[in-house]
């Protein structure tokens, strides 16, 4: 039994959908059902479901708001993972904890390795880096899975925002000097479900791994791809104009380079990710062709 916390988020919903398709034993709990920072709620969930592995897909993800809501970010991204790690240690269970490229400052020339020193440049990144350290410090049998630029058919994300803007605007201005790999939550979910049994039975697989889609682009390249695919269905093609980060100021600084080197994950688990364009195309078509289904996925 895989027990997932954060069941109402993008990844949690994709895990639920993928497990149902596979016929796998998985239970995903929402924040309302079990707050990961609540020791009593976590203990009750462990006792009731008796999992063999725990997946933490819960997180505080409001990057800009985290600059002022620091306590909330730390509760969701640092205190919560620490509680889960403590509960897993007490129960003798492994924890698979999902983290982010934002633990890095983005100044490196090339893709980040798992061994590169975290140096976050915003409150969200600092809270996620602290959460990683809490897991490492508390629980030997863990996997920290860093990913980046996550999107899906569910919830609110960059891809869905671009589709909404493309339907109403003649021009979309998008940052073109930040680089990364748009990664489908569906692909992350499939990867987690494939590696979970091995992680549950083999303590030597513990550690930090990177998993993103293959290939690198910019937010502008990401947006252009979305608009092109949508236009093939709708016929509507607004201009996608590249801009510099300085032209789109935000409360939280973003890394200029979010590339993660995934060779350790691929070599260890023999699982290679799809190219980012393949997954983006599939998700975009699904949302454009089935708008009623997409609307039901908005939370």
N, C-alpha and C positions, 0 to 999 in steps of 0.2 A: 504494500500500500504506500503510495506516494502522497504525502500531505503537503499541500501548497497553501502558503499564506499570501494574501494579495490577490484573491480570486476574482476581484472585480476590475482589475487593471488589464492593460493590453495583453501582457504576457500570461497573466492568470487565466484570462478567457481563452487564449489560444491553447494553453495547456489542457484546459477542460475539453475543448473541441477536439484536439488531437488525440487525447486519451480515449474519448468516446468513440472515435473512428477506429482506434486500434483495439478497443475492448479492454483497455488496461484499467487497473485498479488505482484510481486517483480521486482524491477529495480536495476541492479548492474552497478555502474559507475567505470570506470578505472581511474587510476591516470591522464592519459592524458585528460580524460573528466572532472575530477574534483579533483584537488589537495586539500586534506583536510586542508592544512595549508593556503589555499587561501580563505579569507573571502568572496570575491566577487563570486568565483566559487561555494562555499557552499551555499551561499544565493540564487544564481540563480537556483541551483539544488532543493532546498527546494521549491522555488516559482513555478518551472515548474512541479514537480512531486507530490507535496502536500502529503507527506507521513504521515502515522499514527505512525510509529516507524522508527528509524534510526539505522542501524547496522554498526559499524566501524570495517571492516575486513582489513583495510589498515594499513600497518606498515612498518617500516624499519627493515628488518630481517637479514641483513648481520652481524652476530654476531662478527666475527673477524675483519671485515673492520671497524666496529663501533668504535673500539679502536682508530683509527686515524681519521675517518670521524665523529667526535663527533657532529658537527653542523648538518650534514645530519640526524643522528640518532635522535637528539633532535627535528628537524623539523617534522619528520615523526611520532615520538612516544610520543612527549610531546606537541609541538605547535599545531599539527594537531588535536589531541583529544580535546585540549582546545578550538579550533575554533568550532569544532562540538558541544561541550557541550554548548558553548555560543549561537550558533544558535538554538540548541534545547530548551534552556531555553527561548529564545526570542519567539520561536514559540509554546511553550507549548507542546513539544514532548519528549518522552522518548528516551534515547540512550542506546543501548546495545554495549558495548565496549569490544573487545577481548584482553586479556592480557596473561601473561606467567608465568611459574614456575621460570623464571630467575630473578624475583623480590626477590627471596630468595637466601641465600648463600649456601644452601645445607648441613649445618652442623647439622641439627636437626636429632635426632634419631627417625624415624617414619615419617608419612605423615604430611604435612603442613596443618594447618587449615586456614580458611579465616581470623581469628583474629590474626594469628602470624604476628609479625612485619617484614615488608620487609627489607632486608639487601642485596642488589645486590652486586655482586663481579666483574661485568664488565660494560662497557659503555652502551651496549645494555640494560642490566637489569636496570641500573640507569635511562635510558631514558624511559623505560616502566613503572617503578615505578612512575616517575614524571608525566607521562601521566595519570596514575590512579588517582593521587592526584589532577590533574587539573580537571578531570571529577567530582570527589567527591566534590571539592571546588565550582564548578560552577553550577552543575545541581543536584537537589535533586532526580529527577525521572530518575534513571539510573540503569543499571545492568552491573557490570564488571565481565566478565567471563574469569577466568584464565584456561589455558590448557597447554599441554606439548607435546613435541616430535611429532609434527604434520607431517603427510605425506598424500599423495593422489596420484591418477593417473596423476594429473596435476603438472606442474612446475618442480622444482628441489628440491629433498629432499633425506633423508637418504635411504629410501627404494629403490628408483630408482638408486641411486649411487651404492648400494650393488648389484643390478641386473646387472648393467653395468660391475662392477668389476668381478662378478661371471662368466660372459661370456668370460672374457679375461685373468683372472689370475688363478693360481693353489693354491695360498694362499692369504687370506685376513686377515690382522691384525686389530683387533677391540678392543677398550677400554672395559674393563670388571669390572671396579670399580666405574662406575657411574650408578645410579639406577633411573628408571622412568617408565612411562606408555606410550608406543607408542600409539598415538591417531589419528584415521582416521579423516581427514577433512570432509569426508562424514558424519560421526557420529556427529561431531560438528554442521554441517549444519542442519542435521535433528533435533538436539536438539534445535537449535535456532529457526527454523521454528515452532516447537511445542510450545515453551514457549513464542514466540513473542506476540501472541494475549493476553495472560494473563498479560504479562508485560505492554502492551499498555493500558489495562483497569484498572489495579490494582497497585496503587502507593506503596502499602505496600510491594510489591515484590522487591522493590529497594534494592540495596546492592551488595556485592561481593560474588561470588560463584565460586566453582571449578568444572570443568568438564574434566575428562580424561577417557580413557578406563579403564576397570576393570583389576586388576592384575598388577604386577610389574616385570620388568626384567632389564637387563643391555643392553648397546649398543651391546655387544657381543651376548647376548641372542636374541636380536632383529635381528641381522644379521644372526645368525644361523638359525632362523626360516625362514627368507626370502630365504636363500640358500636351505634349505631342501624342501620347497614348490616348488621352481623353478626347483630343480633337479628332482622332480617327473614328470615333464613335459619334461625337456630338457635332462635329464640324466647326466648333468654336475654338479659335486659336489666338488668345491674347498675346501681346509681346511680353517676353520675359527679359527684363533689363538687368544686367549685372551691375551691382554696386559694391562699394567697399564697406567693411565693417564700421568704419568711422561715420558712414552716412546713415547707419541704422543703430544709433546708441541704445543700449539696454541697461537696466540696473546691474545685471550680472555680466561680467566679462566671459567671453567664450574662447576656448582654445582655438588657435588658428590651424592646428594640426591635430586631428582626432584619429589618425590612422593607428590601428592596432595590429601587430604581427600575430597571426593565428597559427603559425607553423607548429607550435608545441601542442595545441589542441588537436590539429589534424594528424600529427604524428602519433600522439598518444591514443586517440580514440578512433583513428582511421575513418574520420568523417569530414568530408570537405564541404564547405558552404557553397551555395549557389552564387552566381554573379549578381551584383546588386540590381542590374537592369532587368534580369529575368523575374525576380521577385517583385520589383516595383511595377513592372508591366502587368503581372498577374493580379496584384492587389488593386491597381488602378482600374483595370477592366471590370473586376468584380464589383467595385463601388459604382462605376458609371453604368454598367448594364443592369444592376439590381439595386436601384436607389432606395427602394422601400426596405430592403434587407439592411442596407447601410444605415438608414435612419434608426432602425431598431438597435443598432450597435452603439449608438451615441450614448454616453453616460455623463 
